[in-house]
Amino acid sequence: MANYVFLGPPGAGKGTLGELFCERNGLIHVSTGQLLRDEMTAGTELGMQVKELIASGTLVSDEIVTAMVAKRIAQNDICKHGCLLDGYPRTVPQADSLKKIFADNNSSLTAAVLIDADRNMLMTRLTARRMCSSKECGAIYNLQTHKPVNEGICDRCGSALYQRDDDSEKTASERLRVYDQQTAPLIEYYRKEGLLIITASKDVSVDENYSNMLKALKP
């Protein structure tokens, strides 16, 4: 059983590479965003707290996110197959909490994979994203790396694509600034732990970036 964390700036391709890695290695993909939605849908105590925070415009606390991650990691499928964490940890205190969560489940982190990328390419990717307007579909495209077959139309369901307000250049710059300030310190944290593996996301096919990542993971 293996457990991984994928690190890297917004637009580096963590989600796409993570999905492939899970599919091909039998790992459970753990997304903090999905955990939040699942808890709210199930109407759990944590879910109700999250709903109240979101309704009031307050950020969900580290304590709540960590509690949800701990609950998920303790479940049988992850204990059996291992997992890849998406969106957690984002800060060094969260990384400390994750270390304890794994220890409490007689497990540990196998590696923290840093998917790094050129900043100019990241800006292009972040501002080129297009979303499917159908909430049931929710497909995501990128005009540089993952174009729809027909311009402005979702390949999956035929709905119109649109650009989110937060995909502007100003917002993209702010997302990268926040990453540098809050999340980038995790790189040194995992380097000191001896768990850091670095791979580069380049302006090539997903398969080529995935292949390069696998080479980096090999001992």
RODO-2510 file (C-alpha; in nm, 4 decimals, decimal comma):
residues 219
     n   res          X          Y          Z
     1     m     0,0000     0,0000     0,0000
     2     a     0,1287     0,3455    -0,0915
     3     n     0,0139     0,6985    -0,0106
     4     y     0,1050     1,0096    -0,2064
     5     v     0,0687     1,3870    -0,1931
     6     f     0,0934     1,5862    -0,5167
     7     l     0,2316     1,9387    -0,4778
     8     g     0,2690     2,2131    -0,7320
     9     p     0,1398     2,5525    -0,8419
    10     p    -0,2067     2,6078    -0,9896
    11     g    -0,2104     2,5025    -1,3542
    12     a     0,0739     2,2519    -1,3228
    13     g    -0,1535     1,9611    -1,4068
    14     k    -0,1747     1,7957    -1,0648
    15     g    -0,5387     1,6981    -1,1144
    16     t    -0,4932     1,5400    -1,4559
    17     l    -0,1751     1,3518    -1,3635
    18     g    -0,3278     1,2513    -1,0307
    19     e    -0,6341     1,0972    -1,1939
    20     l    -0,4151     0,8937    -1,4293
    21     f    -0,1884     0,7843    -1,1458
    22     c    -0,4845     0,6634    -0,9398
    23     e    -0,6484     0,4824    -1,2312
    24     r    -0,3302     0,2984    -1,3268
    25     n    -0,2145     0,2140    -0,9734
    26     g    -0,5425     0,1360    -0,7976
    27     l    -0,5115     0,4249    -0,5533
    28     i    -0,8065     0,6087    -0,4003
    29     h    -0,8231     0,9728    -0,5084
    30     v    -0,8985     1,1930    -0,2077
    31     s    -1,0063     1,5460    -0,3002
    32     t    -1,0725     1,7847    -0,0125
    33     g    -1,3246     1,9699    -0,2266
    34     q    -1,5178     1,6486    -0,2849
    35     l    -1,4977     1,5594     0,0849
    36     l    -1,6584     1,8932     0,1713
    37     r    -1,9382     1,8340    -0,0785
    38     d    -1,9940     1,4763     0,0398
    39     e    -2,0186     1,5771     0,4046
    40     m    -2,2705     1,8520     0,3222
    41     t    -2,4775     1,6179     0,1065
    42     a    -2,4802     1,3521     0,3798
    43     g    -2,5889     1,6090     0,6378
    44     t    -2,3242     1,5043     0,8907
    45     e    -2,2253     1,7229     1,1835
    46     l    -1,9124     1,8286     0,9955
    47     g    -2,1198     1,8900     0,6840
    48     m    -2,3584     2,1192     0,8707
    49     q    -2,0648     2,3178     1,0099
    50     v    -1,9245     2,3556     0,6584
    51     k    -2,2621     2,4725     0,5228
    52     e    -2,2882     2,7384     0,7914
    53     l    -1,9347     2,8622     0,7254
    54     i    -1,9856     2,8797     0,3504
    55     a    -2,3219     3,0542     0,3921
    56     s    -2,1571     3,3202     0,6084
    57     g    -1,8674     3,3616     0,3653
    58     t    -1,6146     3,2252     0,6142
    59     l    -1,3261     2,9999     0,5133
    60     v    -1,3464     2,6406     0,6305
    61     s    -1,0972     2,5997     0,9155
    62     d    -0,7924     2,3749     0,9183
    63     e    -0,9511     2,1787     1,2015
    64     i    -1,2588     2,0882     0,9983
    65     v    -1,0672     1,9999     0,6821
    66     t    -0,8220     1,7900     0,8831
    67     a    -1,1078     1,6107     1,0600
    68     m    -1,2614     1,5184     0,7238
    69     v    -0,9288     1,3963     0,5855
    70     a    -0,8695     1,1884     0,9001
    71     k    -1,2143     1,0328     0,8728
    72     r    -1,1593     0,9433     0,5061
    73     i    -0,8090     0,8013     0,5468
    74     a    -0,9320     0,5697     0,8223
    75     q    -1,1833     0,4020     0,5885
    76     n    -1,1235     0,0468     0,4688
    77     d    -1,0689     0,1162     0,0980
    78     i    -0,7768     0,3492     0,1685
    79     c    -0,6330     0,1215     0,4369
    80     k    -0,6335    -0,1522     0,1733
    81     h    -0,5371     0,0303    -0,1479
    82     g    -0,3630     0,3532    -0,0426
    83     c    -0,4462     0,7040    -0,1610
    84     l    -0,3425     1,0182    -0,3411
    85     l    -0,4304     1,3422    -0,1638
    86     d    -0,5513     1,6347    -0,3744
    87     g    -0,5733     1,9757    -0,2062
    88     y    -0,4292     1,8643     0,1286
    89     p    -0,1971     1,9533     0,2849
    90     r    -0,1760     2,3174     0,1788
    91     t     0,0318     2,4391     0,4724
    92     v     0,3062     2,3064     0,6987
    93     p     0,0691     2,2695     0,9993
    94     q    -0,1596     2,0585     0,7796
    95     a     0,1406     1,8468     0,6775
    96     d     0,2147     1,7852     1,0462
    97     s    -0,1480     1,6834     1,0982
    98     l    -0,1348     1,4478     0,7994
    99     k     0,1754     1,2774     0,9381
   100     k    -0,0144     1,2065     1,2607
   101     i    -0,3244     1,0869     1,0721
   102     f    -0,1212     0,8276     0,8833
   103     a     0,0573     0,7206     1,2033
   104     d    -0,2789     0,6740     1,3765
   105     n    -0,3738     0,4361     1,0944
   106     n    -0,0444     0,2431     1,1077
   107     s     0,0560     0,3910     0,7742
   108     s     0,2798     0,6629     0,6339
   109     l     0,3336     0,8892     0,3356
   110     t     0,5258     0,7215     0,0534
   111     a     0,6249     1,0370    -0,1334
   112     a     0,5381     1,4007    -0,1911
   113     v     0,5557     1,4617    -0,5657
   114     l     0,6278     1,8198    -0,6704
   115     i     0,4943     1,8884    -1,0201
   116     d     0,6747     2,2089    -1,1085
   117     a     0,6273     2,4256    -1,4161
   118     d     0,7442     2,7424    -1,5916
   119     r     0,5501     3,0490    -1,4705
   120     n     0,4760     3,1818    -1,8176
   121     m     0,3231     2,8473    -1,9119
   122     l     0,1209     2,8447    -1,5906
   123     m    -0,0256     3,1878    -1,6658
   124     t    -0,1217     3,0728    -2,0150
   125     r    -0,2858     2,7602    -1,8789
   126     l    -0,4693     2,9361    -1,5966
   127     t    -0,6219     3,1973    -1,8247
   128     a    -0,7054     2,9478    -2,1003
   129     r    -0,9370     2,7304    -1,8923
   130     r    -1,2957     2,6808    -2,0066
   131     m    -1,5777     2,5176    -1,8102
   132     c    -1,8833     2,3263    -1,9258
   133     s    -2,1982     2,5245    -1,8462
   134     s    -2,3843     2,2056    -1,7522
   135     k    -2,3597     2,1477    -1,3763
   136     e    -2,4325     1,7788    -1,4288
   137     c    -2,1314     1,7454    -1,6607
   138     g    -1,8744     1,9856    -1,5173
   139     a    -1,6066     1,9050    -1,7767
   140     i    -1,2966     2,1255    -1,7764
   141     y    -1,0940     2,2229    -2,0830
   142     n    -0,7811     2,4245    -2,1495
   143     l    -0,7331     2,5947    -2,4840
   144     q    -0,3607     2,5202    -2,4687
   145     t    -0,3467     2,1643    -2,3385
   146     h    -0,6947     2,0136    -2,3695
   147     k    -0,9035     2,1770    -2,6410
   148     p    -1,2643     2,0790    -2,7163
   149     v    -1,3160     1,9237    -3,0600
   150     n    -1,5587     2,2029    -3,1516
   151     e    -1,4726     2,5515    -3,0281
   152     g    -1,6938     2,6624    -2,7404
   153     i    -1,8794     2,3284    -2,7177
   154     c    -1,8346     2,0530    -2,4571
   155     d    -1,7220     1,7218    -2,6053
   156     r    -1,9106     1,5251    -2,3405
   157     c    -2,2566     1,6765    -2,3402
   158     g    -2,2698     1,9442    -2,6138
   159     s    -2,3313     2,2319    -2,3726
   160     a    -2,1684     2,5730    -2,4189
   161     l    -1,8293     2,6378    -2,2589
   162     y    -1,7531     2,9545    -2,0654
   163     q    -1,4613     3,1274    -1,8952
   164     r    -1,4941     3,1826    -1,5221
   165     d    -1,4392     3,5312    -1,3841
   166     d    -1,1602     3,3965    -1,1654
   167     d    -0,9641     3,2759    -1,4695
   168     s    -0,8475     3,6293    -1,5497
   169     e    -0,4777     3,7198    -1,5558
   170     k    -0,5163     3,9204    -1,2343
   171     t    -0,6733     3,6286    -1,0518
   172     a    -0,4167     3,3843    -1,1912
   173     s    -0,1337     3,6036    -1,0593
   174     e    -0,2977     3,6156    -0,7173
   175     r    -0,3399     3,2365    -0,7075
   176     l     0,0302     3,1919    -0,7796
   177     r     0,1198     3,4482    -0,5133
   178     v    -0,0874     3,2633    -0,2533
   179     y     0,0751     2,9355    -0,3559
   180     d     0,4234     3,0854    -0,3128
   181     q     0,3341     3,2213     0,0292
   182     q     0,1331     2,9351     0,1811
   183     t     0,2024     2,6107    -0,0002
   184     a     0,5527     2,6367    -0,1437
   185     p     0,7058     2,5965     0,2087
   186     l     0,5839     2,2361     0,1943
   187     i     0,8577     2,1707    -0,0618
   188     e     1,1307     2,2271     0,1963
   189     y     0,9255     2,0433     0,4600
   190     y     0,9080     1,7260     0,2543
   191     r     1,2667     1,7621     0,1377
   192     k     1,3770     1,7506     0,5012
   193     e     1,1519     1,4466     0,5537
   194     g     1,3291     1,2735     0,2654
   195     l     0,9994     1,2304     0,0808
   196     l     1,0245     1,4932    -0,1948
   197     i     1,0300     1,3844    -0,5585
   198     i     1,0440     1,6522    -0,8302
   199     t     0,9101     1,6278    -1,1839
   200     a     0,8433     1,8984    -1,4425
   201     s     0,5175     1,9673    -1,6204
   202     k     0,6090     2,0848    -1,9687
   203     d     0,4227     2,2037    -2,2745
   204     v     0,3927     1,8479    -2,4079
   205     s     0,1233     1,5789    -2,4096
   206     v    -0,0289     1,4506    -2,0863
   207     d     0,1138     1,1053    -2,1593
   208     e     0,4658     1,2476    -2,1929
   209     n     0,4363     1,4433    -1,8682
   210     y     0,2999     1,1304    -1,7001
   211     s     0,5887     0,9215    -1,8322
   212     n     0,8401     1,1763    -1,7027
   213     m     0,6725     1,1673    -1,3628
   214     l     0,6986     0,7878    -1,3455
   215     k     1,0689     0,8092    -1,4259
   216     a     1,1157     1,0512    -1,1369
   217     l     0,9291     0,8148    -0,9029
   218     k     1,1539     0,5196    -0,9794
   219     p     1,4184     0,4704    -0,7086
***
